[in-house]
């Protein structure tokens, strides 16, 4: 933690100087100095690199397992960039930097989130580089204030380097260097204190902004009341001249409202940019909660509203919640405002796990923006057309703020648009996952086929629904679109029906065939609390992925392997299991069976029940299960229920511990059904 008072700082620097004076080695000095840097900067880690001109390397005096030497010959990376340009840098999303090179910028393989780098230069002589960095456990968003603090450390660190490597100074004696170090320590306290005082002035300016914001808000409140009273008077008067005066007065009140709104927007922007801190949360819930704020308005305006939030998003991630929420709300509000009734608005959040990034887009079918106006609209107080404010309202600040915030978040706000064809605002930003597990586990169920009952006007929404189903693990062939009142085709295991298409005939058919039904609510909140039909309700105008995943993943088929070189036996077992909810694969020899079992285990979708012939070609059933049990122990997970099938039905004492049941040939229906029952009980 950074020292808060002058006394704390003096004590820290004084103790550091004393420890350095009594240190016995460069390694000890380095450890003391890096500890000072972390305390002053309020970070997890720090490193001091000293430049060795003869070998063109950066050295760090450490005796642990850290990387202590990095050659700068032909090197790349953020550290190398600062080395070659002799300039400092702030990298709050280090892993997302284009120049980022892990072996140079994160040689100790720490989960670095942000890093600040500054060269150490004395009288035009490059001595080394100092860095401070924060991990995902203790996130810090570096600012120019932090760079100023780091700069105050440079004179002190310069003398430390000369103490560690006297030849760099020209063989000055240690007494001289120690004296200079003491002087530098006194100056360090003064300089850090001066920077902190400037920062305090900045904080006081922020408080002034708060006062200004409150004052402006107090002005706006009576202005709104004035506008309301003027409207009441307008309804009571008939005199043309008085009506004109009232009209002018209303315009003035309206202008005051717009002006104060603009001031408050700008003040809020400055506040949020300076105070926003990353938080760890469930990103799916964050995006869903923000998107659903607009559900009622979208429905009332008869806009088709699609919300797609990638099921692969991690369960926990770190983001700057305040800034991102304001960006999303501004963009969604614009999409709503500029899209006419009957149009479409789509929020799409896609996760890129290999890059640790999230791609966000808000697409609408609204009025669009002319090409020549597209760059201008990101400037403060600028709107696409002169008539925009008159028709739709607003001050032209929203997109300017969004562009600034997206840049702060590590991305660039971009636009694709054409007049009368709609607009898409999109950006990609880092997303630091703190729990890598996806929000929804993929559904591995080859027997599942979902039928979606729709009318023509449901097509845009149904496309979003199908996108979710595919993202959750279903293939295109497992998703069927059906017309209303149509007979439910054979093979359908789950039925999703839009509210306007639901009827008694459909429900009767589904009930008779034991097909679960989920209904897509088209009219906002119309089915809320309706449990009489025992139907799972999914809101078209809201986020429904939770309900959808529960619906399709409620029951997954038992994964079964039948390995026998006799095809008649294989078909007989398949026929007996036909009425059970099973996914069945077959193999004709032991090698093929072992390969299939191994692949399924490695994919995380292992077989749960296996029938293995005792006398198969290439490998016997006992050899197959013996080798598989070894793999099973290494990878872990649930144990395969193995059934030995053979002509003699004799238990092999050597394989008794490998198999769970033994069934002799010719086997009957009851014996196979018993193996299934016992397997399900164990699993």
Secondary structure, DSSP 8 states (H G I E B T S, - for coil): ----SHHHHHHHHHHHHHHHHH--SHHHHHHHHHHHHHHHHT-SEEEEEEEETTTTEEE----SSS--EEE-TT--SHHHHHHHHT--EEETTGGGSTT--HHHHSTT---EEEEEEEEEEETTEEEEEEEEEEETTS-----HHHHHHHHHHHHHHHHHHHHH-GGGTTS--HHHHHHHHHHHHHHHHHHHHHHHHHHHHHHHHHHHHHHHHHHHHHHHHHHHHHHHHHHHHHHH---HHHHHHHHHHHHHHHHHHHHHHHHHHHHHHHHHHHH---EEE-HHHHHHHHHHTTHHHHHHTT-EEEEEE-TTSEEEEEE-HHHHHHHHHHHHHHHHHHS-TT-EEEEEEEEETTTTEEEEEEEE-SS---GGGTTGGGSTT--SSTTHHHHH---S-HHHHHHHHHHHTT---EEEEETTTEEEEEEEEE-EEEEEEESS-----TT--EEEEE-GGGHHHHHHHHHHHHHTT--GGGEEEEETT----TT--EEEEEGGG--HHHHHHHHHTT-EEEEEE-STTTTTT--TT--EEEETTS--HHHHHHHHSS---EEEEEE-S-HHHHHHHHHHTTTS-EEEEEESSHHHHHHHHHHHHHHT---SEEEEESS-SSS-HHHHHHHHHHHHHHH-SS--EEEEEESS----GGGTTT-SEEEESS--HHHHHHHHHHHHHH-
